[in-house]
């Protein structure tokens, strides 16, 4: 038998620590979130009556156990490379959650009052690692099956892209109507049913 000593600094153990810690954080109504500073990871939860999400709502009825979406917000400049050592702390995590709030509000078949979130401020070097394991552990519907929730307006000249599954199931974002057809609503609906079964 080959025994391997535990290494607390192994990237998998570090990621597990970050992903587990987010579940200890307070849950906030997404509609009432107040500005705050910091970057990190987050999980969004749904507790409404959209028929396709009934199983998820049941899981989140008494306690929040199944995120519908998980993501990250990194400090300004992080996407351009570098360690961001001299980057001032901004409100990137709040801004990202607020972008999601606006997308939900624009959808014609969702109610922002049914959405909640928890988040964890994380040192920027660990944010991508924490997000990856959070998604791997919880497999949120809008990350795995109904992609496109986190999309931004692609801008002029790039509207030949396909409409996302999220915009097909939850129409309402003005810019998404300019995109080309993607998967059919029936096809996405069946994928959701299979995933949440």
Secondary structure as the mmCIF struct_conf table of DSSP 4:
data_model
#
loop_
_struct_conf.conf_type_id
_struct_conf.id
_struct_conf.beg_label_comp_id
_struct_conf.beg_label_asym_id
_struct_conf.beg_label_seq_id
_struct_conf.end_label_comp_id
_struct_conf.end_label_asym_id
_struct_conf.end_label_seq_id
TURN_TY1_P TURN_TY1_P1 UNK A 8 UNK A 9
BEND BEND1 UNK A 10 UNK A 10
HELX_RH_AL_P HELX_RH_AL_P1 UNK A 11 UNK A 22
TURN_TY1_P TURN_TY1_P2 UNK A 23 UNK A 24
BEND BEND2 UNK A 25 UNK A 25
HELX_LH_PP_P HELX_LH_PP_P1 UNK A 26 UNK A 27
STRN STRN1 UNK A 28 UNK A 29
HELX_RH_3T_P HELX_RH_3T_P1 UNK A 30 UNK A 32
HELX_LH_PP_P HELX_LH_PP_P2 UNK A 33 UNK A 35
STRN STRN2 UNK A 40 UNK A 46
BEND BEND3 UNK A 48 UNK A 48
HELX_RH_3T_P HELX_RH_3T_P2 UNK A 51 UNK A 53
HELX_RH_AL_P HELX_RH_AL_P2 UNK A 54 UNK A 59
TURN_TY1_P TURN_TY1_P3 UNK A 60 UNK A 60
BEND BEND4 UNK A 61 UNK A 63
BEND BEND5 UNK A 68 UNK A 68
STRN STRN3 UNK A 69 UNK A 73
HELX_LH_PP_P HELX_LH_PP_P3 UNK A 74 UNK A 75
TURN_TY1_P TURN_TY1_P4 UNK A 76 UNK A 77
HELX_RH_3T_P HELX_RH_3T_P3 UNK A 78 UNK A 80
BEND BEND6 UNK A 81 UNK A 82
TURN_TY1_P TURN_TY1_P5 UNK A 85 UNK A 86
HELX_LH_PP_P HELX_LH_PP_P4 UNK A 87 UNK A 89
HELX_RH_AL_P HELX_RH_AL_P3 UNK A 92 UNK A 106
TURN_TY1_P TURN_TY1_P6 UNK A 108 UNK A 109
HELX_RH_3T_P HELX_RH_3T_P4 UNK A 112 UNK A 114
STRN STRN4 UNK A 115 UNK A 121
HELX_RH_3T_P HELX_RH_3T_P5 UNK A 124 UNK A 126
HELX_RH_AL_P HELX_RH_AL_P4 UNK A 127 UNK A 138
HELX_RH_AL_P HELX_RH_AL_P5 UNK A 141 UNK A 144
TURN_TY1_P TURN_TY1_P7 UNK A 145 UNK A 145
BEND BEND7 UNK A 146 UNK A 146
TURN_TY1_P TURN_TY1_P8 UNK A 147 UNK A 150
TURN_TY1_P TURN_TY1_P9 UNK A 156 UNK A 157
TURN_TY1_P TURN_TY1_P10 UNK A 159 UNK A 160
BEND BEND8 UNK A 161 UNK A 161
STRN STRN5 UNK A 162 UNK A 162
HELX_LH_PP_P HELX_LH_PP_P5 UNK A 163 UNK A 164
HELX_RH_AL_P HELX_RH_AL_P6 UNK A 165 UNK A 169
BEND BEND9 UNK A 170 UNK A 170
HELX_RH_3T_P HELX_RH_3T_P6 UNK A 174 UNK A 178
BEND BEND10 UNK A 179 UNK A 179
STRN STRN6 UNK A 180 UNK A 180
HELX_LH_PP_P HELX_LH_PP_P6 UNK A 181 UNK A 181
BEND BEND11 UNK A 183 UNK A 183
HELX_RH_AL_P HELX_RH_AL_P7 UNK A 185 UNK A 196
#
